[in-house]
Amino acid sequence: MKIRHILLTVITATLLVLALQSCSLFGTSKDARVDMFVDDLNYDRYNVYTNFHPDLCGDYDSLKDPTYELNVDFPTAYNDYNVYDRDESGDTVTATIEGYGGAGFGPQPITFYMAKDGLFDWKIERLDSPSGVVLYQ
């Protein structure tokens, strides 16, 4: 009986720690959100807006519009975008982005400014583009 109680306590404590660390157990971590953004950029550009914070991203309605030209910032001539050399510092993720195809895109720096949407779900508040222009603010 005592072993069962100890085991239950350890499991509960572990789940609580994972939840508070914002692991994907109950939400989306910053790193996972960046991966989701890149996946949508590569495969489903109309869903890119779902990675942005609906209340804090000033361009959210523009991104949500299916006629929005995301291609200006991330050309479709370059496919298979990849984000690597990530560094998380507070609510910011800095990285390098590169696209393959055509003449090539990158490698260029990119910065994701993140904010929580709810208790555990991180979303993109603002994005500094590879060209240095602040996007989606």
C-alpha positions in Angstrom: 0.0 0.0 0.0 2.8 2.4 0.9 4.7 1.7 -2.3 1.5 2.4 -4.4 1.1 5.7 -2.6 4.7 6.7 -3.2 4.5 5.7 -6.9 1.3 7.7 -7.3 2.9 10.8 -5.7 6.0 10.5 -7.9 3.8 10.2 -11.1 1.6 13.2 -10.1 4.7 15.3 -9.3 6.3 14.4 -12.6 3.2 15.3 -14.5 2.9 18.6 -12.7 6.5 19.5 -13.4 6.1 18.7 -17.1 3.0 20.8 -17.3 4.6 23.8 -15.6 7.6 23.5 -17.9 5.2 23.9 -20.8 6.1 20.6 -22.4 3.6 19.6 -25.0 1.7 17.6 -22.4 -1.0 20.3 -22.2 0.1 22.9 -24.7 2.6 23.9 -27.3 6.2 24.8 -26.3 8.1 27.7 -27.9 10.2 25.2 -29.8 7.2 23.2 -31.0 5.5 26.4 -32.1 8.5 27.3 -34.3 8.4 23.8 -35.8 4.6 24.2 -36.5 5.2 27.6 -38.2 7.9 26.0 -40.5 5.7 23.1 -41.3 2.8 25.4 -42.3 5.3 27.6 -44.3 6.4 24.5 -46.2 3.1 22.6 -46.6 0.0 24.7 -45.8 0.6 28.4 -46.0 -3.1 29.2 -45.4 -2.7 27.9 -41.9 0.4 29.9 -40.9 -1.9 32.4 -39.0 -2.8 29.7 -36.5 0.8 30.0 -35.1 0.3 33.6 -34.2 -1.3 35.0 -31.0 -4.8 36.1 -32.0 -4.9 39.0 -29.4 -1.3 40.3 -29.5 -0.3 40.0 -33.1 -1.5 43.2 -34.8 -1.5 41.6 -38.3 -3.5 38.6 -37.2 -6.5 39.4 -39.4 -4.3 40.0 -42.4 -2.5 36.7 -41.9 -5.9 35.0 -41.5 -7.1 36.4 -44.9 -6.5 33.6 -47.5 -5.5 36.3 -50.1 -2.6 37.5 -47.9 0.7 37.3 -49.8 3.0 35.6 -47.3 5.1 35.0 -50.4 6.6 38.5 -50.2 8.4 37.6 -46.9 8.9 33.9 -47.6 8.9 33.2 -51.3 7.4 30.0 -52.6 10.3 29.7 -55.1 12.2 28.4 -52.1 10.6 25.4 -50.6 11.6 23.2 -47.7 12.3 26.0 -45.2 14.3 24.9 -42.2 15.0 26.7 -38.9 18.1 25.7 -37.0 20.7 27.0 -34.5 17.8 28.0 -32.2 18.4 29.9 -29.0 15.6 30.5 -26.5 16.0 33.4 -24.2 13.0 34.3 -22.1 10.1 34.8 -24.5 12.3 35.1 -27.6 13.6 32.4 -30.0 16.4 33.5 -32.3 17.5 31.1 -35.1 18.7 30.8 -38.6 16.2 30.1 -41.4 17.1 28.7 -44.8 15.0 27.6 -47.8 16.0 25.3 -50.5 15.0 25.3 -54.2 15.5 28.0 -56.8 18.7 29.9 -56.1 18.4 29.3 -52.4 17.1 31.4 -49.5 19.3 32.1 -46.6 20.8 31.3 -44.3 19.4 34.3 -42.6 18.7 35.3 -39.0 15.1 35.2 -37.8 13.6 36.1 -34.4 10.3 34.9 -33.0 8.8 36.9 -30.1 6.6 34.5 -28.2 3.7 35.0 -25.9 1.4 32.6 -24.0 -2.1 32.0 -25.2 -3.7 30.5 -22.2 -1.8 28.7 -19.5 0.4 26.4 -21.6 0.2 27.3 -25.3 2.9 29.5 -26.7 2.2 31.5 -29.9 4.1 34.0 -32.0 3.5 37.6 -31.1 5.8 39.2 -33.5 8.4 38.0 -36.0 11.5 39.8 -37.3 12.0 38.6 -40.8 15.2 37.5 -42.4 15.4 40.9 -44.2 15.4 42.6 -40.8 11.9 44.0 -41.2 9.6 43.5 -38.3 6.7 41.5 -39.5 3.3 40.7 -38.0 3.5 43.1 -35.1 
